[in-house]
Amino acid sequence: MPKVIAIINLKGGVGKTTLTVALAEFLSTHHGKRVLVMDLDPQTNSTIMLIGQEKWKQLNKRELTLAGLFRHEVEDRKGRFDLGACVQPQVGNVDSVTTVDLIPSSLDLIDLQDQIPPVSPASYRLKSSADVLWRSASSVIEDYDYVLLDCPPALGTVTLNGLRIADGFLIPVIPDVLSTYGVKPILDKVREFSRRIERRIKPLGIVVGRYKSISNLHNATLESLSEHSGYPPVLAPFIPDSVHIAEAANFHLKYTTLKQKYGYSGTAFDAFSGLTEQVLHITKG
């Protein structure tokens, strides 16, 4: 069975997509894992990073995205939606990454989210709108070692669908007040949801991105996060503020290796490599 990890923060711009894609790449290239990236975020950033905008447009027209799954549910169409048909094999812009697949998202999810019935606590244990993905994903994900869920910056129905199939979750943050403010609400909401569905969803850790070692604010925030007894561990190494990471978002830039994409020693490459080791260690049990 795969390890299913949700990547969540209530704030955008904290490196959620960057972390999702980099973990997938390093798990594939350095550790020989088969990885499925499932893009639940209507902003489609993981999708565009991994297949480009033109390919996404073609798939979106054919309803071969997660929006197709949720539209099928909202419109109460007959039969079961074929989520497997949405899987895009061997995605990305790095030649050495050969075992990462993608289930793309769609901008259409922005409007569809408003049509999906909200998940009430009373319905957690029954067939509900939080089960849409769970009912379709089991046969699709079983062939993978890891499934990484790039979740929307909200704890609405789409994110709960991701958590419904997740074994654990990571919280990416920038070490400042605004992007760490949502850590406690995330932990509280996931704990309550986990209790209602009677299945543990483990908080795996807090991942620090866009870190500046010379920033007093960043270092003070990190100290506060590390000392908070109710929080999961702050994982090291920290992801630096790096031009390589900013450029990595461009699908049309092609790379031979991950070192070429993320830089060489002492850079984002080392940070992502180390974090991947951490994730493997945390999830091995």
N, C-alpha and C positions, 0 to 999 in steps of 0.2 A: 504494500500500500504506500502511496506517496505521502510525503510530508507536505502539508498545505499551510502556507504562511500568508497571512494578510498584512499588508503594509498600510498603516493608517495614521493620519493626523487631521485634525479639524481645520487646520490652516493650510492654504496653498503656498507654493513657493518654498517648501522646506526640503526639497530633494527627494520626495517620495518616488517619483518615476525614475529618477537617476539611480536610486538605490535598487529599485526593482529590477531594472535592466542590467545593471552591473552585477548584482548577485546572480542573475540567470547566466550571464556570460562567464563569470568565474567558476560557477558550479559546473558548467559545461566543459570549459577548456581545461581547467586545472584539476578537476575531480571526476571527470567522465560521467557526470550525471545527466540524465534526460530531464529537461526542465520545460514546463508549460507556464508561460506568462498569460494570465487572464486579466485583461484590462477592463475593470469595472467603472472607470472614471469617464464620464461623458466628455471630458476635455480631450480624450483620446491621445494623450501625450506618449504613453508607452507604445501605442499602435503606430503612431507616426514615426517614432524613433526606430521601430523595428521593421516596418514595411514601406514607409514613405506615404505621401499623401495620395499619389495617383492610384496605387494599389488599393489603398483604403477606400477611395471613391468607388472603385469597381465593386468591391465587396459590399459596400454599403447599399448600392443600387440593387444588389441581389439578396439583400437581407441576411448576409452571412456574417453578422456581428451579434454581440450580446443584445443589442437593441431588438434584433429579430426575435430572440427568445422572449424578451419581456413584452414585445408587441403581440406575440402569439398568445401570451397569457392574458394581457389586457383585453384583447379582442375576442378571447375565448374561442380560438380557432380549434377545429377538430384535429385529433391525432397528437402525436408527440413531436415537438420541435427537435430537429436533428442537430444537436450542438456539435457533434463530431464533424459535420460538414463545414463548420466555421474555422476549424483548426488550420492554421497556416504553418507549414513545416519549414524548419531550418531558416529562421528569420534572422535579421540583423545585418550589420555592415562590417563585420570582422570575419575574415576568411577562416580563422582558426576556431570560430564558434560554429559548431555543426549540429548540436543537439538541443537547440532552443526552438520551441514552437510557440505560437501565439493564437489566442482567441481574441480578436479585436473588439474594440468598443466602437461607439458611434455618438456623434453629436445629437442624434435623435433621442438619446437617453435623457437629455435635458428636459424635453417635453414629456416623455413617457414617465419620468419619475413622478410627475404630478398626477398621473392617471393610475399609478399602482396604488392599491389600497394600503394605507398605513398599517404597520404591524403593532397591534395592541398587546400588552402583556398577557391578556387572557387567551390570545390565539397562538402564543409561542409553542404550546404543546400539541397543537392541532395542525391540520393542513392549513397553511397560511401563505401570505405573499412573501414571507421570508424563506419559503421552501422552493421557490421557482427554480433557482440554480441547482439546489441540492437534488431535485428530482431528475434533472437532465445531465448532471455532471459526472455521476458515479462511473458510468461505463467509459467516459472519455478520459478521466484523469488516472485510471488504474494502471496505465502503461508508463507513467512517469515516476521519477524519483522525488522530484520537488515540483510543487505548483505554487507560484507566486501571484498573489492577488493585489493589483494596484487599485486601491479603493478610492472612492470620491472623498473630498475634504468635508465630509458630513457623516452623521451616524443615522442616515435615513434607511429606507427599505432596501436600496441597492447594496449598501454596505453591509446590512444585516444578512443579505443573501450570501455575501462573501464569507462573513463570520460563521454562517450556518455550516459551511463545509471546511472551515479552518481548524487546524490543530493548535495554532498559536498565532501571535501577531507581534510585529515590530512597530515602534513609534519613531519615525524620523523627526528630528528637530534641528533648528538652528539654535545655538545656545544664547537666546535672548528671551525677554519676558513674554513677548507676544506669541512666539511659536511653541513655547513650553507651557503656556497657560492651559492648553487643552489636554494635557497629559492626564490629570485626575478625572475629568469627565469621561475620557475614553476608557480608562480603567474601570470606573464605576459602571458605565453602560455595558461594557463587555462582560463584566462580572455578573450583572443582573441578567443579561441575555443568556449567558452560559448556564446560570442556575435554572432559568425557565425551560431551556431545552434539555436540561439534565445531561450536559456534555461539557467537559472542561475545555476552555479555550485559553491556552497558557500565554501570559505576557512574557515574551522572550527577551525583550530588552529595548532600551532607548538607543537610537543610532544618531550620532551627532554629525551634522553636515555643515559645510561652508564655515568651518572652524578657522579662526585666526588666533594663533598662539600669542600674539602680542596684545590681544584685546583683553583689558581688565574685565569688561562686561562678560565676555565669553567664558573666561576662567572662573569668575564668581558664580555664573549660572551653572556651570558644570559642577562646581563644588556643592551647590545647593541641590542639584538633581541627584548627585551621588549619595548625599547624606539623608535623603528623604526615605524613611523606613518603609513607606507604603508603595514605593515605586520599584519596578523591575531594574536590573542592573544597567548601568550606562556602559555600552559596549565600546571597546577600544580595538583598533586605533580609530581616531576621529578622521572624518573625511575633510580634507582641507579645502579652502576656497581656491579653486583652481581653474585656469583658463582651459585646461584639457577637458574638464568636466563640462564646461559651457559648450565647447565645440563638439563634444560627444553626442549632443542632442540632434545633430544634423545627420540625417540618414544618408544624404548624398555624399558625405565624406567617407571614403572607403579605407579600410585598414587591413593590414595583414595579420597583426597580432594585437593582443590587449595592451601590451607595453607601448606599442605605437599609438594606440587610442588614448590611453590614460597617463602617458608619461613614464619615465624610467624611475630609478631609485629615488626614494625620498619624496614621492609624489602621490597622487591619487591612486596610482596603480598599487602601491604598497598598502594603502588604507583599505581598498576594496578587497585585496587579496587576504589581508588579515581579518577583515570582518567576515568574509566567507568562511574562513577557518572557524571563527567563533560560532557562526550559525550552524555549521556542521556539528560542532561539539555540543551545542545546546540541544540540537534536535536528534542526536544519535540514539537517545533512549526512546 
